């Protein structure tokens, strides 16, 4: 989109432990960055496979997922 790479970017993920009001309030706080030319991108999690995703019966504080996804996520965090 920006071949000159001259646009500052902030990448955000949705925090599944927070409610919609939290995210709405966060967006209001970040709105001023748009007027300064900052691109705000929402991208989801670092590792995911939507074809294997299941939230049914899951506690968001619990660590779960495919072994390869957990391993990749830990590697990326390090």
LUMLUMDREN-2810 file (N, C-alpha, C; in Angstrom, 1 decimal):
<atoms>
<atom><aa>X</aa><ch>A</ch><at>N</at><xx>0.8</xx><yy>-1.2</yy><zz>0.0</zz></atom>
<atom><aa>X</aa><ch>A</ch><at>CA</at><xx>0.0</xx><yy>0.0</yy><zz>0.0</zz></atom>
<atom><aa>X</aa><ch>A</ch><at>C</at><xx>0.8</xx><yy>1.3</yy><zz>0.0</zz></atom>
<atom><aa>X</aa><ch>A</ch><at>N</at><xx>2.0</xx><yy>1.2</yy><zz>0.7</zz></atom>
<atom><aa>X</aa><ch>A</ch><at>CA</at><xx>2.8</xx><yy>2.4</yy><zz>0.8</zz></atom>
<atom><aa>X</aa><ch>A</ch><at>C</at><xx>4.2</xx><yy>2.0</yy><zz>0.5</zz></atom>
<atom><aa>X</aa><ch>A</ch><at>N</at><xx>4.6</xx><yy>1.9</yy><zz>-0.8</zz></atom>
<atom><aa>X</aa><ch>A</ch><at>CA</at><xx>5.9</xx><yy>1.4</yy><zz>-1.2</zz></atom>
<atom><aa>X</aa><ch>A</ch><at>C</at><xx>7.1</xx><yy>2.3</yy><zz>-0.7</zz></atom>
<atom><aa>X</aa><ch>A</ch><at>N</at><xx>6.8</xx><yy>3.5</yy><zz>-0.4</zz></atom>
<atom><aa>X</aa><ch>A</ch><at>CA</at><xx>7.9</xx><yy>4.3</yy><zz>0.2</zz></atom>
<atom><aa>X</aa><ch>A</ch><at>C</at><xx>8.2</xx><yy>4.1</yy><zz>1.7</zz></atom>
<atom><aa>X</aa><ch>A</ch><at>N</at><xx>7.3</xx><yy>3.3</yy><zz>2.3</zz></atom>
<atom><aa>X</aa><ch>A</ch><at>CA</at><xx>7.4</xx><yy>3.0</yy><zz>3.7</zz></atom>
<atom><aa>X</aa><ch>A</ch><at>C</at><xx>7.5</xx><yy>4.3</yy><zz>4.6</zz></atom>
<atom><aa>X</aa><ch>A</ch><at>N</at><xx>6.7</xx><yy>5.3</yy><zz>4.2</zz></atom>
<atom><aa>X</aa><ch>A</ch><at>CA</at><xx>6.9</xx><yy>6.5</yy><zz>4.9</zz></atom>
<atom><aa>X</aa><ch>A</ch><at>C</at><xx>5.7</xx><yy>6.8</yy><zz>5.8</zz></atom>
<atom><aa>X</aa><ch>A</ch><at>N</at><xx>4.9</xx><yy>5.8</yy><zz>6.2</zz></atom>
<atom><aa>X</aa><ch>A</ch><at>CA</at><xx>3.7</xx><yy>5.9</yy><zz>7.0</zz></atom>
<atom><aa>X</aa><ch>A</ch><at>C</at><xx>4.0</xx><yy>5.2</yy><zz>8.3</zz></atom>
<atom><aa>X</aa><ch>A</ch><at>N</at><xx>3.9</xx><yy>5.9</yy><zz>9.4</zz></atom>
<atom><aa>X</aa><ch>A</ch><at>CA</at><xx>4.0</xx><yy>5.2</yy><zz>10.7</zz></atom>
<atom><aa>X</aa><ch>A</ch><at>C</at><xx>2.8</xx><yy>4.3</yy><zz>10.9</zz></atom>
<atom><aa>X</aa><ch>A</ch><at>N</at><xx>3.1</xx><yy>3.1</yy><zz>11.5</zz></atom>
<atom><aa>X</aa><ch>A</ch><at>CA</at><xx>2.1</xx><yy>2.1</yy><zz>11.7</zz></atom>
<atom><aa>X</aa><ch>A</ch><at>C</at><xx>2.0</xx><yy>1.7</yy><zz>13.1</zz></atom>
<atom><aa>X</aa><ch>A</ch><at>N</at><xx>0.8</xx><yy>1.5</yy><zz>13.6</zz></atom>
<atom><aa>X</aa><ch>A</ch><at>CA</at><xx>0.6</xx><yy>0.9</yy><zz>14.9</zz></atom>
<atom><aa>X</aa><ch>A</ch><at>C</at><xx>-0.3</xx><yy>-0.3</yy><zz>14.7</zz></atom>
<atom><aa>X</aa><ch>A</ch><at>N</at><xx>0.2</xx><yy>-1.5</yy><zz>15.1</zz></atom>
<atom><aa>X</aa><ch>A</ch><at>CA</at><xx>-0.6</xx><yy>-2.7</yy><zz>15.0</zz></atom>
<atom><aa>X</aa><ch>A</ch><at>C</at><xx>-1.2</xx><yy>-3.1</yy><zz>16.3</zz></atom>
<atom><aa>X</aa><ch>A</ch><at>N</at><xx>-2.5</xx><yy>-3.4</yy><zz>16.2</zz></atom>
<atom><aa>X</aa><ch>A</ch><at>CA</at><xx>-3.3</xx><yy>-3.7</yy><zz>17.4</zz></atom>
<atom><aa>X</aa><ch>A</ch><at>C</at><xx>-4.0</xx><yy>-5.0</yy><zz>17.3</zz></atom>
<atom><aa>X</aa><ch>A</ch><at>N</at><xx>-4.1</xx><yy>-5.7</yy><zz>18.3</zz></atom>
<atom><aa>X</aa><ch>A</ch><at>CA</at><xx>-4.9</xx><yy>-7.0</yy><zz>18.4</zz></atom>
<atom><aa>X</aa><ch>A</ch><at>C</at><xx>-6.1</xx><yy>-6.7</yy><zz>19.4</zz></atom>
<atom><aa>X</aa><ch>A</ch><at>N</at><xx>-7.1</xx><yy>-7.4</yy><zz>19.1</zz></atom>
<atom><aa>X</aa><ch>A</ch><at>CA</at><xx>-8.3</xx><yy>-7.4</yy><zz>20.0</zz></atom>
<atom><aa>X</aa><ch>A</ch><at>C</at><xx>-7.9</xx><yy>-8.2</yy><zz>21.3</zz></atom>
<atom><aa>X</aa><ch>A</ch><at>N</at><xx>-8.2</xx><yy>-7.6</yy><zz>22.5</zz></atom>
<atom><aa>X</aa><ch>A</ch><at>CA</at><xx>-8.0</xx><yy>-8.3</yy><zz>23.7</zz></atom>
<atom><aa>X</aa><ch>A</ch><at>C</at><xx>-9.2</xx><yy>-9.1</yy><zz>24.1</zz></atom>
<atom><aa>X</aa><ch>A</ch><at>N</at><xx>-9.2</xx><yy>-10.4</yy><zz>23.9</zz></atom>
<atom><aa>X</aa><ch>A</ch><at>CA</at><xx>-10.4</xx><yy>-11.2</yy><zz>24.2</zz></atom>
<atom><aa>X</aa><ch>A</ch><at>C</at><xx>-10.8</xx><yy>-11.2</yy><zz>25.6</zz></atom>
<atom><aa>X</aa><ch>A</ch><at>N</at><xx>-10.0</xx><yy>-10.7</yy><zz>26.5</zz></atom>
<atom><aa>X</aa><ch>A</ch><at>CA</at><xx>-10.3</xx><yy>-10.7</yy><zz>27.9</zz></atom>
<atom><aa>X</aa><ch>A</ch><at>C</at><xx>-11.1</xx><yy>-9.4</yy><zz>28.3</zz></atom>
<atom><aa>X</aa><ch>A</ch><at>N</at><xx>-11.2</xx><yy>-8.5</yy><zz>27.3</zz></atom>
<atom><aa>X</aa><ch>A</ch><at>CA</at><xx>-11.9</xx><yy>-7.2</yy><zz>27.6</zz></atom>
<atom><aa>X</aa><ch>A</ch><at>C</at><xx>-13.2</xx><yy>-7.2</yy><zz>26.8</zz></atom>
<atom><aa>X</aa><ch>A</ch><at>N</at><xx>-14.1</xx><yy>-6.3</yy><zz>27.3</zz></atom>
<atom><aa>X</aa><ch>A</ch><at>CA</at><xx>-15.4</xx><yy>-6.2</yy><zz>26.6</zz></atom>
<atom><aa>X</aa><ch>A</ch><at>C</at><xx>-15.4</xx><yy>-5.2</yy><zz>25.5</zz></atom>
<atom><aa>X</aa><ch>A</ch><at>N</at><xx>-16.5</xx><yy>-5.0</yy><zz>24.8</zz></atom>
<atom><aa>X</aa><ch>A</ch><at>CA</at><xx>-16.6</xx><yy>-4.1</yy><zz>23.7</zz></atom>
<atom><aa>X</aa><ch>A</ch><at>C</at><xx>-16.4</xx><yy>-2.7</yy><zz>24.1</zz></atom>
<atom><aa>X</aa><ch>A</ch><at>N</at><xx>-16.9</xx><yy>-2.3</yy><zz>25.3</zz></atom>
<atom><aa>X</aa><ch>A</ch><at>CA</at><xx>-16.7</xx><yy>-0.9</yy><zz>25.7</zz></atom>
<atom><aa>X</aa><ch>A</ch><at>C</at><xx>-15.2</xx><yy>-0.5</yy><zz>25.9</zz></atom>
<atom><aa>X</aa><ch>A</ch><at>N</at><xx>-14.4</xx><yy>-1.5</yy><zz>26.4</zz></atom>
<atom><aa>X</aa><ch>A</ch><at>CA</at><xx>-13.0</xx><yy>-1.2</yy><zz>26.5</zz></atom>
<atom><aa>X</aa><ch>A</ch><at>C</at><xx>-12.4</xx><yy>-0.9</yy><zz>25.1</zz></atom>
<atom><aa>X</aa><ch>A</ch><at>N</at><xx>-12.7</xx><yy>-1.7</yy><zz>24.1</zz></atom>
<atom><aa>X</aa><ch>A</ch><at>CA</at><xx>-12.2</xx><yy>-1.4</yy><zz>22.8</zz></atom>
<atom><aa>X</aa><ch>A</ch><at>C</at><xx>-12.7</xx><yy>-0.2</yy><zz>22.2</zz></atom>
<atom><aa>X</aa><ch>A</ch><at>N</at><xx>-13.9</xx><yy>0.2</yy><zz>22.4</zz></atom>
<atom><aa>X</aa><ch>A</ch><at>CA</at><xx>-14.5</xx><yy>1.4</yy><zz>21.9</zz></atom>
<atom><aa>X</aa><ch>A</ch><at>C</at><xx>-13.8</xx><yy>2.6</yy><zz>22.6</zz></atom>
<atom><aa>X</aa><ch>A</ch><at>N</at><xx>-13.5</xx><yy>2.6</yy><zz>23.9</zz></atom>
<atom><aa>X</aa><ch>A</ch><at>CA</at><xx>-12.8</xx><yy>3.6</yy><zz>24.6</zz></atom>
<atom><aa>X</aa><ch>A</ch><at>C</at><xx>-11.4</xx><yy>3.7</yy><zz>24.1</zz></atom>
<atom><aa>X</aa><ch>A</ch><at>N</at><xx>-10.7</xx><yy>2.6</yy><zz>23.8</zz></atom>
<atom><aa>X</aa><ch>A</ch><at>CA</at><xx>-9.4</xx><yy>2.6</yy><zz>23.3</zz></atom>
<atom><aa>X</aa><ch>A</ch><at>C</at><xx>-9.3</xx><yy>3.3</yy><zz>21.9</zz></atom>
<atom><aa>X</aa><ch>A</ch><at>N</at><xx>-10.3</xx><yy>2.9</yy><zz>21.1</zz></atom>
<atom><aa>X</aa><ch>A</ch><at>CA</at><xx>-10.4</xx><yy>3.5</yy><zz>19.7</zz></atom>
<atom><aa>X</aa><ch>A</ch><at>C</at><xx>-10.5</xx><yy>5.1</yy><zz>19.8</zz></atom>
<atom><aa>X</aa><ch>A</ch><at>N</at><xx>-11.3</xx><yy>5.5</yy><zz>20.8</zz></atom>
<atom><aa>X</aa><ch>A</ch><at>CA</at><xx>-11.5</xx><yy>7.0</yy><zz>20.9</zz></atom>
<atom><aa>X</aa><ch>A</ch><at>C</at><xx>-10.2</xx><yy>7.6</yy><zz>21.3</zz></atom>
<atom><aa>X</aa><ch>A</ch><at>N</at><xx>-9.4</xx><yy>7.0</yy><zz>22.2</zz></atom>
<atom><aa>X</aa><ch>A</ch><at>CA</at><xx>-8.1</xx><yy>7.5</yy><zz>22.6</zz></atom>
<atom><aa>X</aa><ch>A</ch><at>C</at><xx>-7.1</xx><yy>7.6</yy><zz>21.5</zz></atom>
<atom><aa>X</aa><ch>A</ch><at>N</at><xx>-7.2</xx><yy>6.6</yy><zz>20.6</zz></atom>
<atom><aa>X</aa><ch>A</ch><at>CA</at><xx>-6.2</xx><yy>6.5</yy><zz>19.5</zz></atom>
<atom><aa>X</aa><ch>A</ch><at>C</at><xx>-6.6</xx><yy>7.3</yy><zz>18.3</zz></atom>
<atom><aa>X</aa><ch>A</ch><at>N</at><xx>-7.9</xx><yy>7.8</yy><zz>18.3</zz></atom>
<atom><aa>X</aa><ch>A</ch><at>CA</at><xx>-8.4</xx><yy>8.5</yy><zz>17.1</zz></atom>
<atom><aa>X</aa><ch>A</ch><at>C</at><xx>-7.5</xx><yy>9.7</yy><zz>16.7</zz></atom>
<atom><aa>X</aa><ch>A</ch><at>N</at><xx>-6.9</xx><yy>10.4</yy><zz>17.6</zz></atom>
<atom><aa>X</aa><ch>A</ch><at>CA</at><xx>-6.0</xx><yy>11.5</yy><zz>17.3</zz></atom>
<atom><aa>X</aa><ch>A</ch><at>C</at><xx>-4.8</xx><yy>11.2</yy><zz>16.4</zz></atom>
<atom><aa>X</aa><ch>A</ch><at>N</at><xx>-4.4</xx><yy>9.9</yy><zz>16.5</zz></atom>
<atom><aa>X</aa><ch>A</ch><at>CA</at><xx>-3.3</xx><yy>9.5</yy><zz>15.7</zz></atom>
<atom><aa>X</aa><ch>A</ch><at>C</at><xx>-3.6</xx><yy>9.5</yy><zz>14.2</zz></atom>
<atom><aa>X</aa><ch>A</ch><at>N</at><xx>-4.8</xx><yy>9.2</yy><zz>13.9</zz></atom>
<atom><aa>X</aa><ch>A</ch><at>CA</at><xx>-5.2</xx><yy>9.3</yy><zz>12.5</zz></atom>
<atom><aa>X</aa><ch>A</ch><at>C</at><xx>-5.0</xx><yy>10.6</yy><zz>11.9</zz></atom>
<atom><aa>X</aa><ch>A</ch><at>N</at><xx>-5.3</xx><yy>11.7</yy><zz>12.6</zz></atom>
<atom><aa>X</aa><ch>A</ch><at>CA</at><xx>-5.1</xx><yy>13.0</yy><zz>12.1</zz></atom>
<atom><aa>X</aa><ch>A</ch><at>C</at><xx>-3.7</xx><yy>13.4</yy><zz>11.9</zz></atom>
<atom><aa>X</aa><ch>A</ch><at>N</at><xx>-2.8</xx><yy>12.6</yy><zz>12.6</zz></atom>
<atom><aa>X</aa><ch>A</ch><at>CA</at><xx>-1.3</xx><yy>12.8</yy><zz>12.4</zz></atom>
<atom><aa>X</aa><ch>A</ch><at>C</at><xx>-0.7</xx><yy>11.9</yy><zz>11.4</zz></atom>
<atom><aa>X</aa><ch>A</ch><at>N</at><xx>-1.6</xx><yy>11.2</yy><zz>10.6</zz></atom>
<atom><aa>X</aa><ch>A</ch><at>CA</at><xx>-1.1</xx><yy>10.4</yy><zz>9.6</zz></atom>
<atom><aa>X</aa><ch>A</ch><at>C</at><xx>-0.6</xx><yy>9.0</yy><zz>10.0</zz></atom>
<atom><aa>X</aa><ch>A</ch><at>N</at><xx>-1.0</xx><yy>8.5</yy><zz>11.2</zz></atom>
<atom><aa>X</aa><ch>A</ch><at>CA</at><xx>-0.6</xx><yy>7.2</yy><zz>11.6</zz></atom>
<atom><aa>X</aa><ch>A</ch><at>C</at><xx>-1.6</xx><yy>6.2</yy><zz>11.2</zz></atom>
<atom><aa>X</aa><ch>A</ch><at>N</at><xx>-1.1</xx><yy>5.1</yy><zz>10.6</zz></atom>
<atom><aa>X</aa><ch>A</ch><at>CA</at><xx>-2.0</xx><yy>4.0</yy><zz>10.1</zz></atom>
<atom><aa>X</aa><ch>A</ch><at>C</at><xx>-2.2</xx><yy>3.0</yy><zz>11.3</zz></atom>
<atom><aa>X</aa><ch>A</ch><at>N</at><xx>-3.4</xx><yy>2.8</yy><zz>11.7</zz></atom>
<atom><aa>X</aa><ch>A</ch><at>CA</at><xx>-3.7</xx><yy>1.8</yy><zz>12.7</zz></atom>
<atom><aa>X</aa><ch>A</ch><at>C</at><xx>-4.3</xx><yy>0.6</yy><zz>12.1</zz></atom>
<atom><aa>X</aa><ch>A</ch><at>N</at><xx>-3.6</xx><yy>-0.5</yy><zz>12.3</zz></atom>
<atom><aa>X</aa><ch>A</ch><at>CA</at><xx>-4.0</xx><yy>-1.8</yy><zz>11.7</zz></atom>
<atom><aa>X</aa><ch>A</ch><at>C</at><xx>-4.4</xx><yy>-2.8</yy><zz>12.8</zz></atom>
<atom><aa>X</aa><ch>A</ch><at>N</at><xx>-5.5</xx><yy>-3.4</yy><zz>12.6</zz></atom>
<atom><aa>X</aa><ch>A</ch><at>CA</at><xx>-5.9</xx><yy>-4.5</yy><zz>13.4</zz></atom>
<atom><aa>X</aa><ch>A</ch><at>C</at><xx>-5.7</xx><yy>-5.8</yy><zz>12.7</zz></atom>
<atom><aa>X</aa><ch>A</ch><at>N</at><xx>-5.0</xx><yy>-6.7</yy><zz>13.3</zz></atom>
<atom><aa>X</aa><ch>A</ch><at>CA</at><xx>-4.6</xx><yy>-7.9</yy><zz>12.6</zz></atom>
<atom><aa>X</aa><ch>A</ch><at>C</at><xx>-4.9</xx><yy>-9.3</yy><zz>13.2</zz></atom>
<atom><aa>X</aa><ch>A</ch><at>N</at><xx>-5.6</xx><yy>-9.3</yy><zz>14.3</zz></atom>
<atom><aa>X</aa><ch>A</ch><at>CA</at><xx>-5.8</xx><yy>-10.6</yy><zz>15.0</zz></atom>
<atom><aa>X</aa><ch>A</ch><at>C</at><xx>-4.6</xx><yy>-11.0</yy><zz>15.7</zz></atom>
<atom><aa>X</aa><ch>A</ch><at>N</at><xx>-4.6</xx><yy>-12.3</yy><zz>16.0</zz></atom>
<atom><aa>X</aa><ch>A</ch><at>CA</at><xx>-3.4</xx><yy>-12.8</yy><zz>16.8</zz></atom>
<atom><aa>X</aa><ch>A</ch><at>C</at><xx>-2.2</xx><yy>-13.1</yy><zz>15.9</zz></atom>
<atom><aa>X</aa><ch>A</ch><at>N</at><xx>-1.1</xx><yy>-13.3</yy><zz>16.5</zz></atom>
<atom><aa>X</aa><ch>A</ch><at>CA</at><xx>0.2</xx><yy>-13.6</yy><zz>15.8</zz></atom>
<atom><aa>X</aa><ch>A</ch><at>C</at><xx>0.1</xx><yy>-14.9</yy><zz>15.0</zz></atom>
<atom><aa>X</aa><ch>A</ch><at>N</at><xx>-0.6</xx><yy>-15.9</yy><zz>15.6</zz></atom>
<atom><aa>X</aa><ch>A</ch><at>CA</at><xx>-0.7</xx><yy>-17.2</yy><zz>15.1</zz></atom>
<atom><aa>X</aa><ch>A</ch><at>C</at><xx>-2.1</xx><yy>-17.7</yy><zz>15.2</zz></atom>
<atom><aa>X</aa><ch>A</ch><at>N</at><xx>-2.7</xx><yy>-18.0</yy><zz>14.0</zz></atom>
<atom><aa>X</aa><ch>A</ch><at>CA</at><xx>-4.0</xx><yy>-18.6</yy><zz>14.1</zz></atom>
<atom><aa>X</aa><ch>A</ch><at>C</at><xx>-4.3</xx><yy>-19.4</yy><zz>12.8</zz></atom>
<atom><aa>X</aa><ch>A</ch><at>N</at><xx>-5.2</xx><yy>-20.3</yy><zz>12.9</zz></atom>
<atom><aa>X</aa><ch>A</ch><at>CA</at><xx>-5.7</xx><yy>-21.1</yy><zz>11.8</zz></atom>
<atom><aa>X</aa><ch>A</ch><at>C</at><xx>-7.3</xx><yy>-21.1</yy><zz>12.0</zz></atom>
<atom><aa>X</aa><ch>A</ch><at>N</at><xx>-7.9</xx><yy>-20.2</yy><zz>11.3</zz></atom>
<atom><aa>X</aa><ch>A</ch><at>CA</at><xx>-9.4</xx><yy>-20.1</yy><zz>11.5</zz></atom>
<atom><aa>X</aa><ch>A</ch><at>C</at><xx>-10.1</xx><yy>-21.3</yy><zz>11.2</zz></atom>
<atom><aa>X</aa><ch>A</ch><at>N</at><xx>-9.6</xx><yy>-22.2</yy><zz>10.4</zz></atom>
<atom><aa>X</aa><ch>A</ch><at>CA</at><xx>-10.3</xx><yy>-23.5</yy><zz>10.1</zz></atom>
<atom><aa>X</aa><ch>A</ch><at>C</at><xx>-10.3</xx><yy>-24.4</yy><zz>11.3</zz></atom>
<atom><aa>X</aa><ch>A</ch><at>N</at><xx>-9.3</xx><yy>-24.2</yy><zz>12.2</zz></atom>
<atom><aa>X</aa><ch>A</ch><at>CA</at><xx>-9.3</xx><yy>-25.1</yy><zz>13.4</zz></atom>
<atom><aa>X</aa><ch>A</ch><at>C</at><xx>-9.7</xx><yy>-24.4</yy><zz>14.6</zz></atom>
<atom><aa>X</aa><ch>A</ch><at>N</at><xx>-10.2</xx><yy>-23.1</yy><zz>14.5</zz></atom>
<atom><aa>X</aa><ch>A</ch><at>CA</at><xx>-10.5</xx><yy>-22.3</yy><zz>15.7</zz></atom>
<atom><aa>X</aa><ch>A</ch><at>C</at><xx>-11.8</xx><yy>-22.8</yy><zz>16.3</zz></atom>
<atom><aa>X</aa><ch>A</ch><at>N</at><xx>-11.9</xx><yy>-22.9</yy><zz>17.6</zz></atom>
<atom><aa>X</aa><ch>A</ch><at>CA</at><xx>-13.1</xx><yy>-23.2</yy><zz>18.3</zz></atom>
<atom><aa>X</aa><ch>A</ch><at>C</at><xx>-13.0</xx><yy>-22.5</yy><zz>19.7</zz></atom>
<atom><aa>X</aa><ch>A</ch><at>N</at><xx>-14.0</xx><yy>-21.6</yy><zz>19.9</zz></atom>
<atom><aa>X</aa><ch>A</ch><at>CA</at><xx>-14.0</xx><yy>-20.9</yy><zz>21.2</zz></atom>
<atom><aa>X</aa><ch>A</ch><at>C</at><xx>-15.1</xx><yy>-21.5</yy><zz>22.1</zz></atom>
<atom><aa>X</aa><ch>A</ch><at>N</at><xx>-15.8</xx><yy>-22.5</yy><zz>21.6</zz></atom>
<atom><aa>X</aa><ch>A</ch><at>CA</at><xx>-16.9</xx><yy>-23.1</yy><zz>22.4</zz></atom>
<atom><aa>X</aa><ch>A</ch><at>C</at><xx>-16.3</xx><yy>-23.7</yy><zz>23.7</zz></atom>
<atom><aa>X</aa><ch>A</ch><at>N</at><xx>-16.8</xx><yy>-23.2</yy><zz>24.9</zz></atom>
<atom><aa>X</aa><ch>A</ch><at>CA</at><xx>-16.4</xx><yy>-23.8</yy><zz>26.1</zz></atom>
<atom><aa>X</aa><ch>A</ch><at>C</at><xx>-15.0</xx><yy>-23.5</yy><zz>26.6</zz></atom>
<atom><aa>X</aa><ch>A</ch><at>N</at><xx>-14.4</xx><yy>-22.5</yy><zz>26.0</zz></atom>
<atom><aa>X</aa><ch>A</ch><at>CA</at><xx>-13.0</xx><yy>-22.1</yy><zz>26.3</zz></atom>
<atom><aa>X</aa><ch>A</ch><at>C</at><xx>-13.0</xx><yy>-20.9</yy><zz>27.3</zz></atom>
<atom><aa>X</aa><ch>A</ch><at>N</at><xx>-12.1</xx><yy>-21.0</yy><zz>28.2</zz></atom>
<atom><aa>X</aa><ch>A</ch><at>CA</at><xx>-11.9</xx><yy>-19.9</yy><zz>29.2</zz></atom>
<atom><aa>X</aa><ch>A</ch><at>C</at><xx>-10.7</xx><yy>-19.1</yy><zz>28.5</zz></atom>
<atom><aa>X</aa><ch>A</ch><at>N</at><xx>-10.9</xx><yy>-17.8</yy><zz>28.3</zz></atom>
<atom><aa>X</aa><ch>A</ch><at>CA</at><xx>-9.9</xx><yy>-17.0</yy><zz>27.7</zz></atom>
<atom><aa>X</aa><ch>A</ch><at>C</at><xx>-8.6</xx><yy>-16.8</yy><zz>28.5</zz></atom>
<atom><aa>X</aa><ch>A</ch><at>N</at><xx>-8.7</xx><yy>-17.2</yy><zz>29.7</zz></atom>
<atom><aa>X</aa><ch>A</ch><at>CA</at><xx>-7.4</xx><yy>-17.1</yy><zz>30.5</zz></atom>
<atom><aa>X</aa><ch>A</ch><at>C</at><xx>-6.6</xx><yy>-18.5</yy><zz>30.4</zz></atom>
<atom><aa>X</aa><ch>A</ch><at>N</at><xx>-7.2</xx><yy>-19.4</yy><zz>29.8</zz></atom>
<atom><aa>X</aa><ch>A</ch><at>CA</at><xx>-6.6</xx><yy>-20.8</yy><zz>29.6</zz></atom>
<atom><aa>X</aa><ch>A</ch><at>C</at><xx>-5.8</xx><yy>-20.8</yy><zz>28.4</zz></atom>
<atom><aa>X</aa><ch>A</ch><at>N</at><xx>-4.6</xx><yy>-21.4</yy><zz>28.5</zz></atom>
<atom><aa>X</aa><ch>A</ch><at>CA</at><xx>-3.8</xx><yy>-21.6</yy><zz>27.3</zz></atom>
<atom><aa>X</aa><ch>A</ch><at>C</at><xx>-4.2</xx><yy>-22.9</yy><zz>26.6</zz></atom>
<atom><aa>X</aa><ch>A</ch><at>N</at><xx>-4.6</xx><yy>-22.7</yy><zz>25.3</zz></atom>
<atom><aa>X</aa><ch>A</ch><at>CA</at><xx>-5.0</xx><yy>-23.9</yy><zz>24.5</zz></atom>
<atom><aa>X</aa><ch>A</ch><at>C</at><xx>-4.7</xx><yy>-23.6</yy><zz>23.1</zz></atom>
<atom><aa>X</aa><ch>A</ch><at>N</at><xx>-4.7</xx><yy>-24.6</yy><zz>22.3</zz></atom>
<atom><aa>X</aa><ch>A</ch><at>CA</at><xx>-4.4</xx><yy>-24.5</yy><zz>20.9</zz></atom>
<atom><aa>X</aa><ch>A</ch><at>C</at><xx>-3.6</xx><yy>-25.6</yy><zz>20.4</zz></atom>
<atom><aa>X</aa><ch>A</ch><at>N</at><xx>-3.4</xx><yy>-25.6</yy><zz>19.1</zz></atom>
<atom><aa>X</aa><ch>A</ch><at>CA</at><xx>-2.5</xx><yy>-26.6</yy><zz>18.4</zz></atom>
<atom><aa>X</aa><ch>A</ch><at>C</at><xx>-1.1</xx><yy>-26.4</yy><zz>18.9</zz></atom>
<atom><aa>X</aa><ch>A</ch><at>N</at><xx>-0.4</xx><yy>-27.5</yy><zz>19.1</zz></atom>
<atom><aa>X</aa><ch>A</ch><at>CA</at><xx>1.0</xx><yy>-27.5</yy><zz>19.6</zz></atom>
<atom><aa>X</aa><ch>A</ch><at>C</at><xx>1.9</xx><yy>-26.5</yy><zz>18.7</zz></atom>
<atom><aa>X</aa><ch>A</ch><at>N</at><xx>1.7</xx><yy>-26.6</yy><zz>17.4</zz></atom>
<atom><aa>X</aa><ch>A</ch><at>CA</at><xx>2.5</xx><yy>-25.8</yy><zz>16.5</zz></atom>
<atom><aa>X</aa><ch>A</ch><at>C</at><xx>2.2</xx><yy>-24.3</yy><zz>16.7</zz></atom>
<atom><aa>X</aa><ch>A</ch><at>N</at><xx>1.0</xx><yy>-24.0</yy><zz>17.0</zz></atom>
<atom><aa>X</aa><ch>A</ch><at>CA</at><xx>0.6</xx><yy>-22.6</yy><zz>17.1</zz></atom>
<atom><aa>X</aa><ch>A</ch><at>C</at><xx>1.2</xx><yy>-22.0</yy><zz>18.4</zz></atom>
<atom><aa>X</aa><ch>A</ch><at>N</at><xx>1.1</xx><yy>-22.8</yy><zz>19.5</zz></atom>
<atom><aa>X</aa><ch>A</ch><at>CA</at><xx>1.6</xx><yy>-22.4</yy><zz>20.8</zz></atom>
<atom><aa>X</aa><ch>A</ch><at>C</at><xx>3.1</xx><yy>-22.2</yy><zz>20.7</zz></atom>
<atom><aa>X</aa><ch>A</ch><at>N</at><xx>3.8</xx><yy>-23.2</yy><zz>20.0</zz></atom>
<atom><aa>X</aa><ch>A</ch><at>CA</at><xx>5.2</xx><yy>-23.1</yy><zz>19.9</zz></atom>
<atom><aa>X</aa><ch>A</ch><at>C</at><xx>5.6</xx><yy>-21.8</yy><zz>19.1</zz></atom>
<atom><aa>X</aa><ch>A</ch><at>N</at><xx>4.9</xx><yy>-21.6</yy><zz>18.0</zz></atom>
<atom><aa>X</aa><ch>A</ch><at>CA</at><xx>5.2</xx><yy>-20.4</yy><zz>17.1</zz></atom>
<atom><aa>X</aa><ch>A</ch><at>C</at><xx>5.0</xx><yy>-19.1</yy><zz>17.9</zz></atom>
<atom><aa>X</aa><ch>A</ch><at>N</at><xx>3.9</xx><yy>-19.1</yy><zz>18.7</zz></atom>
<atom><aa>X</aa><ch>A</ch><at>CA</at><xx>3.5</xx><yy>-17.9</yy><zz>19.4</zz></atom>
<atom><aa>X</aa><ch>A</ch><at>C</at><xx>4.6</xx><yy>-17.6</yy><zz>20.5</zz></atom>
<atom><aa>X</aa><ch>A</ch><at>N</at><xx>5.1</xx><yy>-18.6</yy><zz>21.2</zz></atom>
<atom><aa>X</aa><ch>A</ch><at>CA</at><xx>6.1</xx><yy>-18.4</yy><zz>22.2</zz></atom>
<atom><aa>X</aa><ch>A</ch><at>C</at><xx>7.4</xx><yy>-17.9</yy><zz>21.5</zz></atom>
<atom><aa>X</aa><ch>A</ch><at>N</at><xx>7.8</xx><yy>-18.5</yy><zz>20.4</zz></atom>
<atom><aa>X</aa><ch>A</ch><at>CA</at><xx>9.0</xx><yy>-18.1</yy><zz>19.6</zz></atom>
<atom><aa>X</aa><ch>A</ch><at>C</at><xx>8.9</xx><yy>-16.6</yy><zz>19.2</zz></atom>
<atom><aa>X</aa><ch>A</ch><at>N</at><xx>7.7</xx><yy>-16.2</yy><zz>18.7</zz></atom>
<atom><aa>X</aa><ch>A</ch><at>CA</at><xx>7.6</xx><yy>-14.8</yy><zz>18.3</zz></atom>
<atom><aa>X</aa><ch>A</ch><at>C</at><xx>7.6</xx><yy>-13.9</yy><zz>19.5</zz></atom>
<atom><aa>X</aa><ch>A</ch><at>N</at><xx>7.1</xx><yy>-14.3</yy><zz>20.6</zz></atom>
<atom><aa>X</aa><ch>A</ch><at>CA</at><xx>7.2</xx><yy>-13.4</yy><zz>21.8</zz></atom>
<atom><aa>X</aa><ch>A</ch><at>C</at><xx>8.6</xx><yy>-13.2</yy><zz>22.3</zz></atom>
<atom><aa>X</aa><ch>A</ch><at>N</at><xx>9.4</xx><yy>-14.3</yy><zz>22.2</zz></atom>
<atom><aa>X</aa><ch>A</ch><at>CA</at><xx>10.8</xx><yy>-14.2</yy><zz>22.6</zz></atom>
<atom><aa>X</aa><ch>A</ch><at>C</at><xx>11.6</xx><yy>-13.3</yy><zz>21.6</zz></atom>
</atoms>
